[in-house]
């Protein structure tokens, strides 16, 4: 189960919020499953050992929200295309 939310305005996603998984055993299992699914050999650091160590040390519950400033600018100027507000859109010449 994931505890998360999204903020929309007029159908435009502005923010993506989540509750951080803080169980090091579960997180390690997910890292290992992800690596196995990618069919690449495990390598040092692929599982983010520093994060796992912090979780095992008792990292407190935390959450985050990613608010897209570019999305706010889109909303402010009434655009529906992110290419209108980023400096170097890759699909426009």
PDB file of N, CA, C and O in Angstrom:
ATOM      1  N   UNK A   1       0.844  -1.178   0.000  1.00  0.00           N
ATOM      2  CA  UNK A   1       0.000   0.000   0.000  1.00  0.00           C
ATOM      3  C   UNK A   1       0.890   1.243   0.000  1.00  0.00           C
ATOM      4  O   UNK A   1       1.904   1.289   0.697  1.00  0.00           O
ATOM      5  N   UNK A   2       0.517   2.214  -0.759  1.00  0.00           N
ATOM      6  CA  UNK A   2       1.255   3.471  -0.813  1.00  0.00           C
ATOM      7  C   UNK A   2       0.365   4.589  -0.277  1.00  0.00           C
ATOM      8  O   UNK A   2      -0.801   4.699  -0.655  1.00  0.00           O
ATOM      9  N   UNK A   3       0.914   5.401   0.589  1.00  0.00           N
ATOM     10  CA  UNK A   3       0.200   6.575   1.089  1.00  0.00           C
ATOM     11  C   UNK A   3       0.699   7.759   0.283  1.00  0.00           C
ATOM     12  O   UNK A   3       1.828   8.216   0.464  1.00  0.00           O
ATOM     13  N   UNK A   4      -0.153   8.254  -0.610  1.00  0.00           N
ATOM     14  CA  UNK A   4       0.265   9.339  -1.468  1.00  0.00           C
ATOM     15  C   UNK A   4      -0.934  10.170  -1.884  1.00  0.00           C
ATOM     16  O   UNK A   4      -2.081   9.759  -1.712  1.00  0.00           O
ATOM     17  N   UNK A   5      -0.654  11.341  -2.434  1.00  0.00           N
ATOM     18  CA  UNK A   5      -1.716  12.187  -2.957  1.00  0.00           C
ATOM     19  C   UNK A   5      -1.158  13.027  -4.097  1.00  0.00           C
ATOM     20  O   UNK A   5       0.056  13.174  -4.245  1.00  0.00           O
ATOM     21  N   UNK A   6      -2.049  13.564  -4.885  1.00  0.00           N
ATOM     22  CA  UNK A   6      -1.691  14.461  -5.959  1.00  0.00           C
ATOM     23  C   UNK A   6      -2.566  15.703  -5.862  1.00  0.00           C
ATOM     24  O   UNK A   6      -3.713  15.632  -5.420  1.00  0.00           O
ATOM     25  N   UNK A   7      -2.023  16.835  -6.277  1.00  0.00           N
ATOM     26  CA  UNK A   7      -2.777  18.085  -6.294  1.00  0.00           C
ATOM     27  C   UNK A   7      -2.979  18.479  -7.751  1.00  0.00           C
ATOM     28  O   UNK A   7      -2.018  18.611  -8.510  1.00  0.00           O
ATOM     29  N   UNK A   8      -4.236  18.663  -8.130  1.00  0.00           N
ATOM     30  CA  UNK A   8      -4.589  19.060  -9.489  1.00  0.00           C
ATOM     31  C   UNK A   8      -5.360  20.370  -9.450  1.00  0.00           C
ATOM     32  O   UNK A   8      -6.077  20.654  -8.491  1.00  0.00           O
ATOM     33  N   UNK A   9      -5.205  21.160 -10.499  1.00  0.00           N
ATOM     34  CA  UNK A   9      -6.005  22.367 -10.686  1.00  0.00           C
ATOM     35  C   UNK A   9      -6.390  22.413 -12.155  1.00  0.00           C
ATOM     36  O   UNK A   9      -5.518  22.421 -13.023  1.00  0.00           O
ATOM     37  N   UNK A  10      -7.670  22.444 -12.440  1.00  0.00           N
ATOM     38  CA  UNK A  10      -8.173  22.448 -13.820  1.00  0.00           C
ATOM     39  C   UNK A  10      -7.569  21.316 -14.650  1.00  0.00           C
ATOM     40  O   UNK A  10      -7.258  21.508 -15.825  1.00  0.00           O
ATOM     41  N   UNK A  11      -7.401  20.140 -14.047  1.00  0.00           N
ATOM     42  CA  UNK A  11      -6.877  18.984 -14.751  1.00  0.00           C
ATOM     43  C   UNK A  11      -5.367  18.951 -14.901  1.00  0.00           C
ATOM     44  O   UNK A  11      -4.833  18.020 -15.504  1.00  0.00           O
ATOM     45  N   UNK A  12      -4.659  19.947 -14.365  1.00  0.00           N
ATOM     46  CA  UNK A  12      -3.201  20.021 -14.455  1.00  0.00           C
ATOM     47  C   UNK A  12      -2.591  19.568 -13.134  1.00  0.00           C
ATOM     48  O   UNK A  12      -2.903  20.130 -12.084  1.00  0.00           O
ATOM     49  N   UNK A  13      -1.722  18.557 -13.176  1.00  0.00           N
ATOM     50  CA  UNK A  13      -1.067  18.094 -11.949  1.00  0.00           C
ATOM     51  C   UNK A  13      -0.041  19.127 -11.505  1.00  0.00           C
ATOM     52  O   UNK A  13       0.867  19.477 -12.260  1.00  0.00           O
ATOM     53  N   UNK A  14      -0.191  19.613 -10.274  1.00  0.00           N
ATOM     54  CA  UNK A  14       0.728  20.601  -9.719  1.00  0.00           C
ATOM     55  C   UNK A  14       1.716  19.983  -8.740  1.00  0.00           C
ATOM     56  O   UNK A  14       2.868  20.412  -8.670  1.00  0.00           O
ATOM     57  N   UNK A  15       1.280  18.979  -7.982  1.00  0.00           N
ATOM     58  CA  UNK A  15       2.141  18.419  -6.947  1.00  0.00           C
ATOM     59  C   UNK A  15       1.844  16.937  -6.776  1.00  0.00           C
ATOM     60  O   UNK A  15       0.749  16.454  -7.065  1.00  0.00           O
ATOM     61  N   UNK A  16       2.868  16.234  -6.291  1.00  0.00           N
ATOM     62  CA  UNK A  16       2.791  14.808  -6.039  1.00  0.00           C
ATOM     63  C   UNK A  16       3.340  14.591  -4.629  1.00  0.00           C
ATOM     64  O   UNK A  16       4.507  14.884  -4.369  1.00  0.00           O
ATOM     65  N   UNK A  17       2.518  14.085  -3.729  1.00  0.00           N
ATOM     66  CA  UNK A  17       2.933  13.904  -2.338  1.00  0.00           C
ATOM     67  C   UNK A  17       2.944  12.444  -1.937  1.00  0.00           C
ATOM     68  O   UNK A  17       2.239  11.624  -2.526  1.00  0.00           O
ATOM     69  N   UNK A  18       3.742  12.122  -0.938  1.00  0.00           N
ATOM     70  CA  UNK A  18       3.890  10.726  -0.544  1.00  0.00           C
ATOM     71  C   UNK A  18       4.378  10.613   0.892  1.00  0.00           C
ATOM     72  O   UNK A  18       4.943  11.551   1.454  1.00  0.00           O
ATOM     73  N   UNK A  19       4.147   9.453   1.465  1.00  0.00           N
ATOM     74  CA  UNK A  19       4.691   9.092   2.765  1.00  0.00           C
ATOM     75  C   UNK A  19       5.840   8.142   2.493  1.00  0.00           C
ATOM     76  O   UNK A  19       5.672   7.159   1.771  1.00  0.00           O
ATOM     77  N   UNK A  20       6.995   8.415   3.054  1.00  0.00           N
ATOM     78  CA  UNK A  20       8.210   7.648   2.775  1.00  0.00           C
ATOM     79  C   UNK A  20       8.187   6.291   3.453  1.00  0.00           C
ATOM     80  O   UNK A  20       7.847   6.190   4.632  1.00  0.00           O
ATOM     81  N   UNK A  21       8.547   5.244   2.716  1.00  0.00           N
ATOM     82  CA  UNK A  21       8.680   3.908   3.278  1.00  0.00           C
ATOM     83  C   UNK A  21       9.889   3.905   4.213  1.00  0.00           C
ATOM     84  O   UNK A  21      10.998   4.223   3.784  1.00  0.00           O
ATOM     85  N   UNK A  22       9.691   3.551   5.478  1.00  0.00           N
ATOM     86  CA  UNK A  22      10.757   3.611   6.472  1.00  0.00           C
ATOM     87  C   UNK A  22      11.148   2.246   7.014  1.00  0.00           C
ATOM     88  O   UNK A  22      11.851   2.175   8.022  1.00  0.00           O
ATOM     89  N   UNK A  23      10.726   1.181   6.394  1.00  0.00           N
ATOM     90  CA  UNK A  23      11.067  -0.171   6.833  1.00  0.00           C
ATOM     91  C   UNK A  23      12.263  -0.655   6.013  1.00  0.00           C
ATOM     92  O   UNK A  23      12.118  -0.920   4.819  1.00  0.00           O
ATOM     93  N   UNK A  24      13.463  -0.779   6.643  1.00  0.00           N
ATOM     94  CA  UNK A  24      14.647  -1.145   5.865  1.00  0.00           C
ATOM     95  C   UNK A  24      14.568  -2.536   5.249  1.00  0.00           C
ATOM     96  O   UNK A  24      15.104  -2.749   4.162  1.00  0.00           O
ATOM     97  N   UNK A  25      13.927  -3.471   5.899  1.00  0.00           N
ATOM     98  CA  UNK A  25      13.806  -4.826   5.355  1.00  0.00           C
ATOM     99  C   UNK A  25      12.925  -4.800   4.107  1.00  0.00           C
ATOM    100  O   UNK A  25      13.281  -5.378   3.080  1.00  0.00           O
ATOM    101  N   UNK A  26      11.795  -4.140   4.196  1.00  0.00           N
ATOM    102  CA  UNK A  26      10.897  -4.017   3.047  1.00  0.00           C
ATOM    103  C   UNK A  26      11.573  -3.257   1.908  1.00  0.00           C
ATOM    104  O   UNK A  26      11.458  -3.646   0.745  1.00  0.00           O
ATOM    105  N   UNK A  27      12.282  -2.165   2.245  1.00  0.00           N
ATOM    106  CA  UNK A  27      12.944  -1.371   1.210  1.00  0.00           C
ATOM    107  C   UNK A  27      14.015  -2.196   0.505  1.00  0.00           C
ATOM    108  O   UNK A  27      14.114  -2.146  -0.721  1.00  0.00           O
ATOM    109  N   UNK A  28      14.817  -2.952   1.250  1.00  0.00           N
ATOM    110  CA  UNK A  28      15.839  -3.800   0.644  1.00  0.00           C
ATOM    111  C   UNK A  28      15.191  -4.820  -0.302  1.00  0.00           C
ATOM    112  O   UNK A  28      15.675  -5.043  -1.411  1.00  0.00           O
ATOM    113  N   UNK A  29      14.096  -5.430   0.148  1.00  0.00           N
ATOM    114  CA  UNK A  29      13.389  -6.389  -0.698  1.00  0.00           C
ATOM    115  C   UNK A  29      12.918  -5.748  -1.993  1.00  0.00           C
ATOM    116  O   UNK A  29      12.986  -6.369  -3.053  1.00  0.00           O
ATOM    117  N   UNK A  30      12.447  -4.521  -1.918  1.00  0.00           N
ATOM    118  CA  UNK A  30      11.987  -3.826  -3.121  1.00  0.00           C
ATOM    119  C   UNK A  30      13.153  -3.489  -4.045  1.00  0.00           C
ATOM    120  O   UNK A  30      13.041  -3.610  -5.265  1.00  0.00           O
ATOM    121  N   UNK A  31      14.280  -3.062  -3.454  1.00  0.00           N
ATOM    122  CA  UNK A  31      15.466  -2.803  -4.272  1.00  0.00           C
ATOM    123  C   UNK A  31      15.892  -4.069  -5.007  1.00  0.00           C
ATOM    124  O   UNK A  31      16.163  -4.045  -6.208  1.00  0.00           O
ATOM    125  N   UNK A  32      15.947  -5.181  -4.262  1.00  0.00           N
ATOM    126  CA  UNK A  32      16.392  -6.443  -4.854  1.00  0.00           C
ATOM    127  C   UNK A  32      15.423  -6.929  -5.937  1.00  0.00           C
ATOM    128  O   UNK A  32      15.851  -7.434  -6.975  1.00  0.00           O
ATOM    129  N   UNK A  33      14.134  -6.777  -5.695  1.00  0.00           N
ATOM    130  CA  UNK A  33      13.141  -7.170  -6.701  1.00  0.00           C
ATOM    131  C   UNK A  33      13.272  -6.298  -7.949  1.00  0.00           C
ATOM    132  O   UNK A  33      13.141  -6.789  -9.070  1.00  0.00           O
ATOM    133  N   UNK A  34      13.529  -5.016  -7.756  1.00  0.00           N
ATOM    134  CA  UNK A  34      13.692  -4.109  -8.890  1.00  0.00           C
ATOM    135  C   UNK A  34      14.914  -4.504  -9.711  1.00  0.00           C
ATOM    136  O   UNK A  34      14.849  -4.546 -10.940  1.00  0.00           O
ATOM    137  N   UNK A  35      16.028  -4.794  -9.039  1.00  0.00           N
ATOM    138  CA  UNK A  35      17.235  -5.211  -9.747  1.00  0.00           C
ATOM    139  C   UNK A  35      17.014  -6.511 -10.503  1.00  0.00           C
ATOM    140  O   UNK A  35      17.462  -6.652 -11.641  1.00  0.00           O
ATOM    141  N   UNK A  36      16.331  -7.453  -9.885  1.00  0.00           N
ATOM    142  CA  UNK A  36      16.066  -8.731 -10.539  1.00  0.00           C
ATOM    143  C   UNK A  36      15.181  -8.533 -11.768  1.00  0.00           C
ATOM    144  O   UNK A  36      15.383  -9.178 -12.797  1.00  0.00           O
ATOM    145  N   UNK A  37      14.208  -7.644 -11.655  1.00  0.00           N
ATOM    146  CA  UNK A  37      13.317  -7.379 -12.779  1.00  0.00           C
ATOM    147  C   UNK A  37      14.070  -6.746 -13.940  1.00  0.00           C
ATOM    148  O   UNK A  37      13.754  -7.006 -15.101  1.00  0.00           O
ATOM    149  N   UNK A  38      15.045  -5.932 -13.640  1.00  0.00           N
ATOM    150  CA  UNK A  38      15.845  -5.289 -14.694  1.00  0.00           C
ATOM    151  C   UNK A  38      16.839  -6.254 -15.332  1.00  0.00           C
ATOM    152  O   UNK A  38      17.449  -5.959 -16.360  1.00  0.00           O
ATOM    153  N   UNK A  39      16.984  -7.406 -14.699  1.00  0.00           N
ATOM    154  CA  UNK A  39      17.888  -8.457 -15.199  1.00  0.00           C
ATOM    155  C   UNK A  39      19.321  -7.971 -15.339  1.00  0.00           C
ATOM    156  O   UNK A  39      19.997  -8.256 -16.327  1.00  0.00           O
ATOM    157  N   UNK A  40      19.769  -7.238 -14.340  1.00  0.00           N
ATOM    158  CA  UNK A  40      21.170  -6.846 -14.321  1.00  0.00           C
ATOM    159  C   UNK A  40      21.772  -7.351 -13.026  1.00  0.00           C
ATOM    160  O   UNK A  40      21.061  -7.478 -12.030  1.00  0.00           O
ATOM    161  N   UNK A  41      23.046  -7.637 -13.015  1.00  0.00           N
ATOM    162  CA  UNK A  41      23.645  -8.151 -11.783  1.00  0.00           C
ATOM    163  C   UNK A  41      23.688  -7.074 -10.700  1.00  0.00           C
ATOM    164  O   UNK A  41      23.815  -5.883 -10.983  1.00  0.00           O
ATOM    165  N   UNK A  42      23.580  -7.523  -9.477  1.00  0.00           N
ATOM    166  CA  UNK A  42      23.694  -6.587  -8.358  1.00  0.00           C
ATOM    167  C   UNK A  42      25.088  -5.973  -8.367  1.00  0.00           C
ATOM    168  O   UNK A  42      26.070  -6.640  -8.691  1.00  0.00           O
ATOM    169  N   UNK A  43      25.160  -4.724  -8.016  1.00  0.00           N
ATOM    170  CA  UNK A  43      26.455  -4.040  -7.971  1.00  0.00           C
ATOM    171  C   UNK A  43      26.522  -3.230  -6.686  1.00  0.00           C
ATOM    172  O   UNK A  43      25.483  -2.870  -6.132  1.00  0.00           O
ATOM    173  N   UNK A  44      27.726  -2.934  -6.202  1.00  0.00           N
ATOM    174  CA  UNK A  44      27.843  -2.137  -4.975  1.00  0.00           C
ATOM    175  C   UNK A  44      27.133  -0.795  -5.138  1.00  0.00           C
ATOM    176  O   UNK A  44      27.351  -0.083  -6.119  1.00  0.00           O
ATOM    177  N   UNK A  45      26.301  -0.464  -4.190  1.00  0.00           N
ATOM    178  CA  UNK A  45      25.596   0.809  -4.222  1.00  0.00           C
ATOM    179  C   UNK A  45      24.291   0.794  -4.986  1.00  0.00           C
ATOM    180  O   UNK A  45      23.540   1.768  -4.924  1.00  0.00           O
ATOM    181  N   UNK A  46      23.988  -0.289  -5.715  1.00  0.00           N
ATOM    182  CA  UNK A  46      22.745  -0.319  -6.491  1.00  0.00           C
ATOM    183  C   UNK A  46      21.522  -0.284  -5.588  1.00  0.00           C
ATOM    184  O   UNK A  46      20.468   0.195  -6.005  1.00  0.00           O
ATOM    185  N   UNK A  47      21.635  -0.769  -4.386  1.00  0.00           N
ATOM    186  CA  UNK A  47      20.510  -0.782  -3.470  1.00  0.00           C
ATOM    187  C   UNK A  47      20.467   0.404  -2.542  1.00  0.00           C
ATOM    188  O   UNK A  47      19.650   0.438  -1.621  1.00  0.00           O
ATOM    189  N   UNK A  48      21.333   1.389  -2.763  1.00  0.00           N
ATOM    190  CA  UNK A  48      21.423   2.588  -1.925  1.00  0.00           C
ATOM    191  C   UNK A  48      21.626   2.208  -0.464  1.00  0.00           C
ATOM    192  O   UNK A  48      20.740   2.381   0.372  1.00  0.00           O
ATOM    193  N   UNK A  49      22.801   1.692  -0.184  1.00  0.00           N
ATOM    194  CA  UNK A  49      23.136   1.218   1.161  1.00  0.00           C
ATOM    195  C   UNK A  49      23.056   2.323   2.213  1.00  0.00           C
ATOM    196  O   UNK A  49      22.741   2.040   3.369  1.00  0.00           O
ATOM    197  N   UNK A  50      23.330   3.559   1.846  1.00  0.00           N
ATOM    198  CA  UNK A  50      23.241   4.659   2.830  1.00  0.00           C
ATOM    199  C   UNK A  50      21.798   4.871   3.269  1.00  0.00           C
ATOM    200  O   UNK A  50      21.539   5.099   4.451  1.00  0.00           O
ATOM    201  N   UNK A  51      20.863   4.799   2.337  1.00  0.00           N
ATOM    202  CA  UNK A  51      19.454   4.930   2.701  1.00  0.00           C
ATOM    203  C   UNK A  51      19.038   3.779   3.602  1.00  0.00           C
ATOM    204  O   UNK A  51      18.378   3.995   4.619  1.00  0.00           O
ATOM    205  N   UNK A  52      19.419   2.549   3.238  1.00  0.00           N
ATOM    206  CA  UNK A  52      19.059   1.391   4.054  1.00  0.00           C
ATOM    207  C   UNK A  52      19.657   1.499   5.454  1.00  0.00           C
ATOM    208  O   UNK A  52      18.999   1.138   6.430  1.00  0.00           O
ATOM    209  N   UNK A  53      20.893   1.988   5.570  1.00  0.00           N
ATOM    210  CA  UNK A  53      21.526   2.165   6.886  1.00  0.00           C
ATOM    211  C   UNK A  53      20.778   3.215   7.707  1.00  0.00           C
ATOM    212  O   UNK A  53      20.590   3.040   8.911  1.00  0.00           O
ATOM    213  N   UNK A  54      20.353   4.295   7.068  1.00  0.00           N
ATOM    214  CA  UNK A  54      19.594   5.335   7.778  1.00  0.00           C
ATOM    215  C   UNK A  54      18.255   4.797   8.251  1.00  0.00           C
ATOM    216  O   UNK A  54      17.820   5.099   9.362  1.00  0.00           O
ATOM    217  N   UNK A  55      17.597   3.997   7.411  1.00  0.00           N
ATOM    218  CA  UNK A  55      16.322   3.403   7.816  1.00  0.00           C
ATOM    219  C   UNK A  55      16.522   2.466   8.999  1.00  0.00           C
ATOM    220  O   UNK A  55      15.738   2.484   9.948  1.00  0.00           O
ATOM    221  N   UNK A  56      17.571   1.646   8.947  1.00  0.00           N
ATOM    222  CA  UNK A  56      17.850   0.697  10.030  1.00  0.00           C
ATOM    223  C   UNK A  56      18.218   1.420  11.322  1.00  0.00           C
ATOM    224  O   UNK A  56      17.969   0.904  12.411  1.00  0.00           O
ATOM    225  N   UNK A  57      18.806   2.607  11.210  1.00  0.00           N
ATOM    226  CA  UNK A  57      19.201   3.378  12.391  1.00  0.00           C
ATOM    227  C   UNK A  57      18.013   4.086  13.037  1.00  0.00           C
ATOM    228  O   UNK A  57      18.143   4.671  14.112  1.00  0.00           O
ATOM    229  N   UNK A  58      16.872   4.032  12.387  1.00  0.00           N
ATOM    230  CA  UNK A  58      15.685   4.636  12.984  1.00  0.00           C
ATOM    231  C   UNK A  58      15.298   5.968  12.381  1.00  0.00           C
ATOM    232  O   UNK A  58      14.839   6.856  13.100  1.00  0.00           O
ATOM    233  N   UNK A  59      15.469   6.130  11.094  1.00  0.00           N
ATOM    234  CA  UNK A  59      15.019   7.343  10.428  1.00  0.00           C
ATOM    235  C   UNK A  59      13.551   7.570  10.779  1.00  0.00           C
ATOM    236  O   UNK A  59      12.733   6.667  10.603  1.00  0.00           O
ATOM    237  N   UNK A  60      13.205   8.750  11.269  1.00  0.00           N
ATOM    238  CA  UNK A  60      11.802   8.982  11.650  1.00  0.00           C
ATOM    239  C   UNK A  60      10.896   9.020  10.428  1.00  0.00           C
ATOM    240  O   UNK A  60      11.352   9.220   9.302  1.00  0.00           O
ATOM    241  N   UNK A  61       9.601   8.824  10.673  1.00  0.00           N
ATOM    242  CA  UNK A  61       8.630   8.931   9.596  1.00  0.00           C
ATOM    243  C   UNK A  61       8.793  10.266   8.893  1.00  0.00           C
ATOM    244  O   UNK A  61       9.007  11.296   9.531  1.00  0.00           O
ATOM    245  N   UNK A  62       8.691  10.236   7.612  1.00  0.00           N
ATOM    246  CA  UNK A  62       8.805  11.469   6.850  1.00  0.00           C
ATOM    247  C   UNK A  62       7.942  11.373   5.600  1.00  0.00           C
ATOM    248  O   UNK A  62       7.505  10.292   5.206  1.00  0.00           O
ATOM    249  N   UNK A  63       7.712  12.501   4.998  1.00  0.00           N
ATOM    250  CA  UNK A  63       6.910  12.577   3.788  1.00  0.00           C
ATOM    251  C   UNK A  63       7.485  13.671   2.912  1.00  0.00           C
ATOM    252  O   UNK A  63       8.345  14.438   3.345  1.00  0.00           O
ATOM    253  N   UNK A  64       7.018  13.739   1.704  1.00  0.00           N
ATOM    254  CA  UNK A  64       7.500  14.770   0.807  1.00  0.00           C
ATOM    255  C   UNK A  64       6.431  15.168  -0.183  1.00  0.00           C
ATOM    256  O   UNK A  64       5.487  14.422  -0.444  1.00  0.00           O
ATOM    257  N   UNK A  65       6.598  16.356  -0.727  1.00  0.00           N
ATOM    258  CA  UNK A  65       5.706  16.853  -1.764  1.00  0.00           C
ATOM    259  C   UNK A  65       6.579  17.492  -2.837  1.00  0.00           C
ATOM    260  O   UNK A  65       7.366  18.394  -2.550  1.00  0.00           O
ATOM    261  N   UNK A  66       6.439  17.031  -4.051  1.00  0.00           N
ATOM    262  CA  UNK A  66       7.157  17.619  -5.175  1.00  0.00           C
ATOM    263  C   UNK A  66       6.201  18.562  -5.894  1.00  0.00           C
ATOM    264  O   UNK A  66       5.272  18.120  -6.570  1.00  0.00           O
ATOM    265  N   UNK A  67       6.431  19.848  -5.745  1.00  0.00           N
ATOM    266  CA  UNK A  67       5.597  20.861  -6.375  1.00  0.00           C
ATOM    267  C   UNK A  67       6.319  21.377  -7.602  1.00  0.00           C
ATOM    268  O   UNK A  67       7.430  21.895  -7.489  1.00  0.00           O
ATOM    269  N   UNK A  68       5.723  21.250  -8.755  1.00  0.00           N
ATOM    270  CA  UNK A  68       6.362  21.684  -9.994  1.00  0.00           C
ATOM    271  C   UNK A  68       6.171  23.167 -10.228  1.00  0.00           C
ATOM    272  O   UNK A  68       5.069  23.619 -10.539  1.00  0.00           O
ATOM    273  N   UNK A  69       7.253  23.929 -10.077  1.00  0.00           N
ATOM    274  CA  UNK A  69       7.178  25.367 -10.343  1.00  0.00           C
ATOM    275  C   UNK A  69       6.806  25.593 -11.807  1.00  0.00           C
ATOM    276  O   UNK A  69       6.056  26.515 -12.129  1.00  0.00           O
ATOM    277  N   UNK A  70       7.334  24.746 -12.686  1.00  0.00           N
ATOM    278  CA  UNK A  70       6.965  24.853 -14.093  1.00  0.00           C
ATOM    279  C   UNK A  70       5.459  24.689 -14.269  1.00  0.00           C
ATOM    280  O   UNK A  70       4.854  25.356 -15.108  1.00  0.00           O
ATOM    281  N   UNK A  71       4.847  23.795 -13.475  1.00  0.00           N
ATOM    282  CA  UNK A  71       3.399  23.590 -13.552  1.00  0.00           C
ATOM    283  C   UNK A  71       2.645  24.817 -13.050  1.00  0.00           C
ATOM    284  O   UNK A  71       1.593  25.167 -13.585  1.00  0.00           O
ATOM    285  N   UNK A  72       3.185  25.469 -12.020  1.00  0.00           N
ATOM    286  CA  UNK A  72       2.552  26.700 -11.524  1.00  0.00           C
ATOM    287  C   UNK A  72       2.607  27.801 -12.586  1.00  0.00           C
ATOM    288  O   UNK A  72       1.645  28.548 -12.771  1.00  0.00           O
ATOM    289  N   UNK A  73       3.742  27.891 -13.279  1.00  0.00           N
ATOM    290  CA  UNK A  73       3.865  28.884 -14.351  1.00  0.00           C
ATOM    291  C   UNK A  73       2.873  28.562 -15.470  1.00  0.00           C
ATOM    292  O   UNK A  73       2.236  29.465 -16.014  1.00  0.00           O
ATOM    293  N   UNK A  74       2.741  27.277 -15.815  1.00  0.00           N
ATOM    294  CA  UNK A  74       1.758  26.879 -16.827  1.00  0.00           C
ATOM    295  C   UNK A  74       0.368  27.342 -16.422  1.00  0.00           C
ATOM    296  O   UNK A  74      -0.379  27.889 -17.233  1.00  0.00           O
ATOM    297  N   UNK A  75       0.029  27.114 -15.152  1.00  0.00           N
ATOM    298  CA  UNK A  75      -1.287  27.512 -14.656  1.00  0.00           C
ATOM    299  C   UNK A  75      -1.450  29.027 -14.746  1.00  0.00           C
ATOM    300  O   UNK A  75      -2.504  29.515 -15.151  1.00  0.00           O
ATOM    301  N   UNK A  76      -0.409  29.771 -14.371  1.00  0.00           N
ATOM    302  CA  UNK A  76      -0.469  31.236 -14.361  1.00  0.00           C
ATOM    303  C   UNK A  76      -0.654  31.817 -15.761  1.00  0.00           C
ATOM    304  O   UNK A  76      -1.354  32.815 -15.929  1.00  0.00           O
ATOM    305  N   UNK A  77      -0.029  31.196 -16.770  1.00  0.00           N
ATOM    306  CA  UNK A  77      -0.140  31.749 -18.133  1.00  0.00           C
ATOM    307  C   UNK A  77      -1.216  31.068 -18.970  1.00  0.00           C
ATOM    308  O   UNK A  77      -1.434  31.426 -20.127  1.00  0.00           O
ATOM    309  N   UNK A  78      -1.890  30.077 -18.372  1.00  0.00           N
ATOM    310  CA  UNK A  78      -2.969  29.404 -19.065  1.00  0.00           C
ATOM    311  C   UNK A  78      -2.504  28.423 -20.127  1.00  0.00           C
ATOM    312  O   UNK A  78      -3.234  28.161 -21.082  1.00  0.00           O
ATOM    313  N   UNK A  79      -1.296  27.871 -19.978  1.00  0.00           N
ATOM    314  CA  UNK A  79      -0.769  26.918 -20.956  1.00  0.00           C
ATOM    315  C   UNK A  79      -1.139  25.491 -20.577  1.00  0.00           C
ATOM    316  O   UNK A  79      -1.292  25.177 -19.397  1.00  0.00           O
ATOM    317  N   UNK A  80      -1.284  24.628 -21.580  1.00  0.00           N
ATOM    318  CA  UNK A  80      -1.515  23.204 -21.353  1.00  0.00           C
ATOM    319  C   UNK A  80      -0.312  22.396 -21.837  1.00  0.00           C
ATOM    320  O   UNK A  80      -0.360  21.166 -21.841  1.00  0.00           O
ATOM    321  N   UNK A  81       0.770  23.072 -22.246  1.00  0.00           N
ATOM    322  CA  UNK A  81       1.950  22.409 -22.796  1.00  0.00           C
ATOM    323  C   UNK A  81       3.188  22.848 -22.019  1.00  0.00           C
ATOM    324  O   UNK A  81       3.545  24.027 -22.021  1.00  0.00           O
ATOM    325  N   UNK A  82       3.837  21.901 -21.357  1.00  0.00           N
ATOM    326  CA  UNK A  82       5.001  22.236 -20.532  1.00  0.00           C
ATOM    327  C   UNK A  82       6.140  22.827 -21.356  1.00  0.00           C
ATOM    328  O   UNK A  82       6.976  23.556 -20.822  1.00  0.00           O
ATOM    329  N   UNK A  83       6.179  22.524 -22.633  1.00  0.00           N
ATOM    330  CA  UNK A  83       7.215  23.083 -23.502  1.00  0.00           C
ATOM    331  C   UNK A  83       7.134  24.606 -23.571  1.00  0.00           C
ATOM    332  O   UNK A  83       8.117  25.263 -23.914  1.00  0.00           O
ATOM    333  N   UNK A  84       5.977  25.169 -23.248  1.00  0.00           N
ATOM    334  CA  UNK A  84       5.823  26.623 -23.247  1.00  0.00           C
ATOM    335  C   UNK A  84       6.560  27.298 -22.106  1.00  0.00           C
ATOM    336  O   UNK A  84       6.796  28.505 -22.159  1.00  0.00           O
ATOM    337  N   UNK A  85       6.929  26.548 -21.075  1.00  0.00           N
ATOM    338  CA  UNK A  85       7.510  27.173 -19.879  1.00  0.00           C
ATOM    339  C   UNK A  85       8.893  26.654 -19.507  1.00  0.00           C
ATOM    340  O   UNK A  85       9.463  27.089 -18.507  1.00  0.00           O
ATOM    341  N   UNK A  86       9.442  25.737 -20.289  1.00  0.00           N
ATOM    342  CA  UNK A  86      10.793  25.266 -19.988  1.00  0.00           C
ATOM    343  C   UNK A  86      11.774  25.861 -20.985  1.00  0.00           C
ATOM    344  O   UNK A  86      11.404  26.164 -22.120  1.00  0.00           O
ATOM    345  N   UNK A  87      13.019  26.028 -20.568  1.00  0.00           N
ATOM    346  CA  UNK A  87      14.008  26.727 -21.379  1.00  0.00           C
ATOM    347  C   UNK A  87      14.376  25.992 -22.666  1.00  0.00           C
ATOM    348  O   UNK A  87      14.546  26.614 -23.715  1.00  0.00           O
ATOM    349  N   UNK A  88      14.499  24.668 -22.585  1.00  0.00           N
ATOM    350  CA  UNK A  88      14.974  23.922 -23.747  1.00  0.00           C
ATOM    351  C   UNK A  88      14.095  22.709 -24.023  1.00  0.00           C
ATOM    352  O   UNK A  88      14.497  21.582 -23.734  1.00  0.00           O
ATOM    353  N   UNK A  89      12.909  22.919 -24.574  1.00  0.00           N
ATOM    354  CA  UNK A  89      12.058  21.764 -24.892  1.00  0.00           C
ATOM    355  C   UNK A  89      12.735  20.906 -25.954  1.00  0.00           C
ATOM    356  O   UNK A  89      13.198  21.424 -26.970  1.00  0.00           O
ATOM    357  N   UNK A  90      12.794  19.606 -25.725  1.00  0.00           N
ATOM    358  CA  UNK A  90      13.552  18.725 -26.617  1.00  0.00           C
ATOM    359  C   UNK A  90      12.821  18.381 -27.905  1.00  0.00           C
ATOM    360  O   UNK A  90      13.437  17.909 -28.860  1.00  0.00           O
ATOM    361  N   UNK A  91      11.528  18.609 -27.940  1.00  0.00           N
ATOM    362  CA  UNK A  91      10.785  18.221 -29.145  1.00  0.00           C
ATOM    363  C   UNK A  91      10.456  19.418 -30.052  1.00  0.00           C
ATOM    364  O   UNK A  91       9.667  19.292 -30.988  1.00  0.00           O
ATOM    365  N   UNK A  92      11.061  20.568 -29.770  1.00  0.00           N
ATOM    366  CA  UNK A  92      10.825  21.747 -30.609  1.00  0.00           C
ATOM    367  C   UNK A  92      12.158  22.283 -31.106  1.00  0.00           C
ATOM    368  O   UNK A  92      13.137  22.315 -30.361  1.00  0.00           O
ATOM    369  N   UNK A  93      12.193  22.691 -32.329  1.00  0.00           N
ATOM    370  CA  UNK A  93      13.436  23.220 -32.918  1.00  0.00           C
ATOM    371  C   UNK A  93      13.522  24.712 -32.700  1.00  0.00           C
ATOM    372  O   UNK A  93      14.492  25.343 -33.121  1.00  0.00           O
TER     373      UNK A  93
END
